[in-house]
Each structure stands twice: as C-alpha cells, then as structure tokens.
Amino acid sequence: MCRIARVVAAALLLLCGLSAAARRDYRDKVGVYVWGKTGGGLAAAAADIKRLGADRVVRVYIGPGASWDIQGKMDTAPLDVKVKRGDYRQFLAAFPVVMLTAYDSASWDLYKKQRLDEKHLAATKDEFRRFTLEIAKTAGQKIVSNWEFENDCPAPQWPGCREYYQARLDGVLEGRKQAKALGYPGEIFTAFEFTVVPGFKGRPSGFADMATQLKGIDFLSYSSWWSIAWDADAPKVYKDFAYLAGLLHNAAAERKLTPRLIIGEFGEYWNVHPNGERLKSLVDASLDNGVEYLFNWVLYDQPGNKDEWGRDASHFGKYRLDRMLTPQGEAFRHWFQQP
C-alpha cells in the first residue's frame, strides 16, 4: 500500500512539474499571430501583444498586400526594402523571437499558377538573401516561413512549387552565411509549414511529399486546424496533441527531417469556447511533448471573414478591432500572469 502511495505521489509530482514547466515556458514559447486587419498598424499590435503578457514570441506576415501597408495601395516593395520601414524595424526589435510569414515580390502569386523560369527563381533567391541580411542586423531569433504549403500551392503545381520553395530556402541560407561572416547579431532560421499530417486519408501531405524534397529546413511548422476537434473537451484536446507531437516527431525521424517542431497556427472561436480551456490544454500538451513554439491565431477579430462553408469566421481574436479584449483574450492573458 505504501509503495502504491509513493508511486501515486511521484506521478502527481511529475504532472505538477510538467504543468509548472509549461506555465514557465509560456512567455518564451507561446505567441500570437499578426495577420489581417489590425487595431492601428504594427505599433498598436506590438503594444496590444505586450498587454497580453506575450512579450517574447510573435508571428507576423510580411509581403505584398499587408493590411497595415499604405491605405488603398498594394505595396509590392521587395522584402529587404519593406523590412527597413520604421514600423517593421520597431516591431522586430520589440520581440526576442519573431516568426515571419514572408513572401517575395519577385515571384508573388506567379509560382501558384505556372512553373517559374530561371530568371524568377534567381530573383526570388536573391530577394530572400537580401531580406535575410537585413533582418540579421536586429538581435534575436528570426524564423522565416511560408504559409500552409497545401493551401499555398495547388497540388498540380507542386513540382514547380518545390523549385520556388527551394529558391526561398537557398536565399535564406546564403544570406545567413553572409550575415554571420559580417558579424550581424540576429540568428536566422528557416521553417516549412504544412497543414496535413502524414497518413491523412484522402489528402496529400506537404510534410510527407514536399519537406522530404527540400534542403535547408530548420523547423517543421504545423498549422494544426485539422487536429482540433470542435466537440472535444480540454482533456481530449490534451490527449490528441500529445499523440500528435509523438506522431510528428516519429515521422520526422523516419524521413530524416529536422526534429524541431512548431505549432504555426492554433485557435478556436471565442464565441463558441469563451474560456480558452481547450487552447490551454493544447499548449500544455505541445510543450510537454517537445514542441518549441506555438502561435495562436489571431491577434484581432476579422469582421467579415467566412470559413470554407460560408459561416462566420471572425471570432478568433484576442482583441476586437477597437482594441478591447475578447473573452478569449482575457483567458489568454491570464496564462502569462501565472507564476
């Protein structure tokens, strides 16, 4: 009986330790995604993120057509030019870890429609090289990523997309090498984001079918929408994501891919699940099972957004566009205030 009691006590201590470790890791591991409409541009976004307490890790889009670009104008400036803007410079300097969903102007949208010629591939590579050199001038970690490969590239275009994605990676790797030689303080990493796990029945997986063909990937980033069951309670979500982390680590090892994992997107409607309990379970399970960073979708509500079935999809935000916290934002902020 005493032996059983000791085993139970040890198990409870382990669980408490894991939970406490997850809490301590929140600020270093969990961030918010800045995409779409904002409550006042990047400066306001940075301030609102810090009000949440999520002041160390963030994800942001950079490329043609960001909503915080000049009103009414499609800014197609190259990445290395755009990132020199004051709002981007201040935003990057405000967080020790920034994941950048980056798209170049050299081949913007064209790679989705046709196979790129050598001229476009070379221009893409060089734009990412110059961009990497520029962001390496700012101290901290920068992770350069795509957005959801399976949604970014139509399946018939995957052979051409592979060439485009490799050109992106080659540019970052070359720029990183040059930045190190110049003594720039920033650490630059690459990520490949996918949204279909290996073995998903009826859907091709960027992880299984594309990441294995690319060279130079430092992180695998999973946009996890397919793994968040709408009707699961918090304990079930924890169980699902603990299993998921193991599945991805094993799949990466089998394919000799990087073991470093990111949950690039996770979220839920705050009008359906206002207390954030399920999201916290997702975060805890991921951190307890070796995921390095997680990025919550999204900083602000996006009025007018619809899902693929035409339903309202606007209530993912930590804030409304008037910069008032949503119920989910209140819950999210509480995570970072725990000891």
C-alpha positions as CSV (number, residue, x, y, z in Angstrom):
1,M,0.0,0.0,0.0
2,C,2.8,2.4,0.9
3,R,4.5,1.5,-2.4
4,I,1.4,2.4,-4.3
5,A,1.1,5.7,-2.4
6,R,4.7,6.5,-3.2
7,V,4.1,5.7,-6.9
8,V,1.0,7.9,-6.9
9,A,2.8,10.7,-5.2
10,A,5.7,10.5,-7.7
11,A,3.2,10.6,-10.6
12,L,1.5,13.7,-9.1
13,L,4.8,15.4,-8.7
14,L,5.7,14.7,-12.3
15,L,2.4,16.0,-13.5
16,C,2.8,19.1,-11.4
17,G,6.3,19.6,-12.6
18,L,5.2,19.3,-16.2
19,S,2.4,21.8,-15.7
20,A,4.7,24.2,-13.9
21,A,7.3,23.9,-16.7
22,A,4.6,24.6,-19.3
23,R,3.5,27.7,-17.3
24,R,7.1,29.0,-17.0
25,D,7.6,28.4,-20.7
26,Y,4.5,30.3,-21.9
27,R,6.2,33.7,-22.4
28,D,9.3,32.0,-24.1
29,K,7.3,29.6,-26.2
30,V,3.8,30.9,-27.0
31,G,3.0,33.9,-29.2
32,V,0.2,35.5,-31.2
33,Y,-0.1,35.7,-35.0
34,V,-0.5,39.2,-36.5
35,W,-2.3,38.9,-39.8
36,G,-5.2,40.7,-41.5
37,K,-6.9,43.8,-40.0
38,T,-5.3,45.4,-37.0
39,G,-6.4,47.9,-34.4
40,G,-3.9,50.5,-35.6
41,G,-0.9,49.1,-37.5
42,L,2.1,47.3,-36.3
43,A,2.9,49.7,-33.5
44,A,-0.6,49.2,-31.9
45,A,-0.2,45.4,-32.5
46,A,3.1,45.3,-30.6
47,A,1.6,47.3,-27.7
48,D,-1.5,45.0,-27.6
49,I,0.6,41.9,-27.6
50,K,2.6,43.2,-24.7
51,R,-0.6,44.0,-22.8
52,L,-1.4,40.3,-23.0
53,G,2.0,39.5,-21.5
54,A,3.1,37.6,-24.6
55,D,6.1,39.8,-25.0
56,R,8.8,37.4,-26.2
57,V,7.5,35.4,-29.1
58,V,5.4,36.6,-32.0
59,R,4.5,35.7,-35.6
60,V,3.8,38.3,-38.3
61,Y,3.2,38.5,-42.1
62,I,5.5,40.4,-44.4
63,G,5.0,40.6,-48.2
64,P,2.7,42.2,-50.8
65,G,-0.7,43.3,-49.6
66,A,-0.4,43.5,-45.8
67,S,-3.4,45.4,-44.3
68,W,-1.0,47.8,-42.4
69,D,0.6,49.0,-45.7
70,I,-0.4,52.3,-47.1
71,Q,-4.1,52.5,-47.2
72,G,-5.6,51.7,-50.6
73,K,-2.2,50.8,-52.1
74,M,-0.7,47.4,-52.8
75,D,2.8,47.6,-51.6
76,T,4.9,45.3,-53.7
77,A,8.3,46.5,-52.5
78,P,10.9,43.8,-52.1
79,L,11.2,42.2,-48.7
80,D,14.5,43.8,-48.0
81,V,13.1,47.2,-48.7
82,K,9.8,46.7,-46.9
83,V,11.5,45.5,-43.7
84,K,13.5,48.7,-43.5
85,R,10.3,50.6,-42.8
86,G,10.1,52.1,-39.4
87,D,7.0,50.1,-38.3
88,Y,8.7,46.8,-39.2
89,R,12.0,47.7,-37.7
90,Q,10.4,48.7,-34.4
91,F,8.2,45.5,-34.4
92,L,11.1,43.2,-35.0
93,A,13.2,44.9,-32.3
94,A,10.4,44.5,-29.7
95,F,10.4,40.7,-29.5
96,P,13.3,38.3,-28.9
97,V,11.7,35.6,-31.3
98,V,9.9,36.6,-34.4
99,M,8.5,34.1,-37.0
100,L,8.0,35.8,-40.3
101,T,5.5,34.5,-42.8
102,A,7.4,36.0,-45.8
103,Y,6.6,36.3,-49.5
104,D,8.7,38.0,-52.1
105,S,7.6,40.4,-54.7
106,A,9.9,38.8,-57.3
107,S,7.5,35.8,-57.8
108,W,4.4,36.9,-55.9
109,D,1.5,34.6,-56.7
110,L,3.1,33.5,-60.0
111,Y,4.5,30.3,-58.6
112,K,0.9,29.1,-57.9
113,K,0.0,29.3,-61.5
114,Q,2.9,28.2,-63.5
115,R,6.4,26.8,-63.3
116,L,8.9,29.6,-62.7
117,D,11.7,30.2,-65.2
118,E,15.3,30.6,-64.1
119,K,15.1,34.4,-64.0
120,H,12.2,34.3,-61.5
121,L,13.8,31.6,-59.4
122,A,17.1,33.6,-59.3
123,A,15.2,36.8,-58.4
124,T,13.4,35.0,-55.5
125,K,16.6,33.5,-54.2
126,D,18.3,36.9,-54.2
127,E,15.4,38.7,-52.6
128,F,15.4,36.3,-49.7
129,R,19.2,36.6,-49.4
130,R,18.9,40.4,-49.2
131,F,16.0,40.1,-46.8
132,T,17.9,37.7,-44.5
133,L,20.9,40.0,-44.4
134,E,18.6,42.9,-43.4
135,I,16.7,41.1,-40.6
136,A,20.0,39.7,-39.3
137,K,21.0,43.2,-38.3
138,T,18.5,43.1,-35.5
139,A,19.4,40.9,-32.5
140,G,17.2,37.9,-31.6
141,Q,15.9,34.9,-33.4
142,K,14.1,35.3,-36.7
143,I,12.3,32.3,-38.3
144,V,11.5,32.7,-42.0
145,S,8.5,30.6,-43.0
146,N,5.9,30.0,-45.7
147,W,2.1,29.7,-45.0
148,E,0.4,26.3,-45.1
149,F,2.0,24.6,-48.1
150,E,-1.1,22.6,-49.1
151,N,-3.2,25.7,-49.2
152,D,-0.4,27.9,-50.7
153,C,0.2,25.7,-53.6
154,P,-2.4,23.8,-55.6
155,A,-1.5,20.1,-55.9
156,P,-1.0,20.1,-59.7
157,Q,1.6,22.9,-59.2
158,W,3.7,21.1,-56.5
159,P,6.7,20.2,-58.8
160,G,7.0,23.9,-59.7
161,C,6.4,25.0,-56.1
162,R,9.2,22.8,-55.0
163,E,11.6,24.8,-57.1
164,Y,10.2,28.0,-55.8
165,Y,10.3,26.9,-52.2
166,Q,13.9,25.7,-52.6
167,A,14.9,29.0,-54.1
168,R,13.5,30.7,-51.0
169,L,15.4,28.4,-48.7
170,D,18.6,28.8,-50.7
171,G,18.3,32.6,-50.4
172,V,17.9,32.4,-46.7
173,L,20.8,30.0,-46.2
174,E,23.1,32.2,-48.4
175,G,22.0,35.3,-46.6
176,R,22.6,33.7,-43.2
177,K,26.1,32.6,-44.1
178,Q,26.9,36.2,-45.3
179,A,25.3,37.7,-42.1
180,K,27.5,35.5,-39.9
181,A,30.6,36.5,-41.8
182,L,29.7,40.2,-41.3
183,G,29.1,39.6,-37.6
184,Y,25.4,40.6,-37.6
185,P,23.7,39.8,-34.2
186,G,20.5,38.2,-35.4
187,E,20.1,34.4,-35.6
188,I,18.2,33.3,-38.7
189,F,16.3,30.0,-39.1
190,T,14.0,28.5,-41.7
191,A,10.7,26.8,-41.4
192,F,8.5,24.8,-43.7
193,E,4.8,25.0,-42.8
194,F,2.2,22.3,-43.7
195,T,-1.4,21.6,-42.6
196,V,-1.8,17.9,-43.5
197,V,0.0,15.3,-41.4
198,P,1.5,12.2,-42.9
199,G,-1.1,9.4,-43.3
200,F,-4.1,11.7,-43.5
201,K,-6.5,9.7,-45.6
202,G,-7.5,11.3,-48.9
203,R,-5.3,14.4,-48.7
204,P,-1.7,14.8,-49.9
205,S,0.7,16.0,-47.2
206,G,3.3,18.7,-47.6
207,F,5.2,17.1,-44.7
208,A,5.4,13.7,-46.4
209,D,5.5,14.7,-50.0
210,M,7.4,18.0,-50.1
211,A,9.5,18.6,-47.0
212,T,11.4,15.5,-47.8
213,Q,12.5,17.0,-51.2
214,L,13.7,20.3,-49.7
215,K,17.1,21.1,-48.3
216,G,17.8,23.6,-45.5
217,I,14.7,23.3,-43.2
218,D,15.4,24.1,-39.6
219,F,11.9,23.8,-38.2
220,L,8.7,22.0,-39.3
221,S,5.7,24.1,-38.6
222,Y,2.2,22.5,-38.4
223,S,-0.8,24.7,-38.9
224,S,-3.0,22.5,-36.7
225,W,-6.6,23.1,-37.7
226,W,-7.3,19.5,-38.8
227,S,-6.2,18.3,-35.3
228,I,-8.6,20.5,-33.2
229,A,-11.8,18.6,-32.9
230,W,-14.7,21.1,-32.5
231,D,-16.5,19.0,-29.9
232,A,-13.6,17.7,-27.8
233,D,-13.2,18.8,-24.2
234,A,-10.0,20.0,-22.7
235,P,-8.6,16.6,-21.6
236,K,-9.4,15.1,-25.0
237,V,-7.5,18.0,-26.7
238,Y,-4.5,17.4,-24.4
239,K,-4.5,13.7,-25.4
240,D,-4.9,14.5,-29.1
241,F,-1.9,16.9,-29.1
242,A,0.3,14.7,-27.0
243,Y,-0.3,12.0,-29.6
244,L,0.2,14.4,-32.4
245,A,3.6,15.6,-31.2
246,G,4.7,12.0,-31.0
247,L,3.4,11.2,-34.5
248,L,5.2,14.2,-36.0
249,H,8.5,13.5,-34.1
250,N,8.4,9.9,-35.3
251,A,7.5,10.8,-38.9
252,A,10.3,13.3,-39.0
253,A,12.8,10.8,-37.6
254,E,11.7,8.2,-40.2
255,R,12.2,10.7,-43.0
256,K,15.5,12.1,-41.6
257,L,13.9,15.6,-41.2
258,T,14.6,18.1,-38.5
259,P,13.1,17.1,-35.1
260,R,12.3,20.8,-34.3
261,L,8.6,21.4,-34.3
262,I,6.4,24.5,-34.2
263,I,2.6,24.7,-34.0
264,G,2.4,27.5,-36.5
265,E,-1.4,28.1,-36.1
266,F,-3.9,27.0,-33.5
267,G,-7.1,28.7,-32.4
268,E,-10.9,28.5,-31.9
269,Y,-13.9,30.7,-31.9
270,W,-14.2,32.6,-28.7
271,N,-18.0,32.9,-29.1
272,V,-18.2,29.1,-29.0
273,H,-15.4,28.4,-26.5
274,P,-15.0,31.6,-24.5
275,N,-12.8,30.4,-21.6
276,G,-9.8,29.2,-23.6
277,E,-9.6,26.0,-21.6
278,R,-9.2,23.8,-24.7
279,L,-6.5,26.1,-26.0
280,K,-4.5,25.9,-22.8
281,S,-4.7,22.1,-22.9
282,L,-3.4,22.2,-26.5
283,V,-0.5,24.4,-25.4
284,D,0.4,22.3,-22.4
285,A,0.3,19.1,-24.3
286,S,2.5,20.5,-27.0
287,L,5.1,22.0,-24.6
288,D,5.1,18.8,-22.5
289,N,5.9,16.8,-25.7
290,G,8.8,18.8,-27.2
291,V,7.1,21.4,-29.4
292,E,9.4,24.5,-29.3
293,Y,7.0,27.3,-30.2
294,L,3.2,27.8,-30.7
295,F,1.4,30.7,-32.4
296,N,-2.2,31.5,-31.7
297,W,-4.5,32.6,-34.5
298,V,-5.1,35.6,-34.3
299,L,-4.4,39.0,-32.6
300,Y,-7.6,40.8,-33.7
301,D,-11.0,39.7,-34.7
302,Q,-11.5,39.8,-38.5
303,P,-15.1,41.0,-39.2
304,G,-16.5,39.6,-42.4
305,N,-14.3,36.5,-42.6
306,K,-16.0,33.4,-43.7
307,D,-14.9,29.7,-43.5
308,E,-15.0,27.3,-46.4
309,W,-18.7,26.7,-45.8
310,G,-19.6,30.3,-45.8
311,R,-20.1,30.5,-42.0
312,D,-18.9,33.5,-39.9
313,A,-15.2,33.0,-39.0
314,S,-14.5,36.4,-37.4
315,H,-14.2,35.5,-33.7
316,F,-10.7,34.2,-33.3
317,G,-9.2,37.4,-31.9
318,K,-7.6,38.2,-28.6
319,Y,-8.9,41.7,-29.3
320,R,-11.7,43.3,-31.2
321,L,-10.7,45.9,-33.7
322,D,-11.4,48.6,-31.1
323,R,-8.5,47.0,-29.1
324,M,-10.8,45.8,-26.4
325,L,-10.0,42.3,-25.1
326,T,-12.3,39.4,-26.1
327,P,-13.2,36.7,-23.6
328,Q,-10.5,34.5,-25.2
329,G,-8.0,37.4,-24.9
330,E,-8.8,37.7,-21.2
331,A,-8.2,33.9,-20.7
332,F,-5.0,34.1,-22.8
333,R,-3.7,37.0,-20.8
334,H,-4.3,35.0,-17.6
335,W,-1.9,32.3,-18.8
336,F,1.0,34.7,-18.8
337,Q,0.2,36.1,-15.3
338,Q,0.5,32.7,-13.7
339,P,3.7,32.2,-11.5
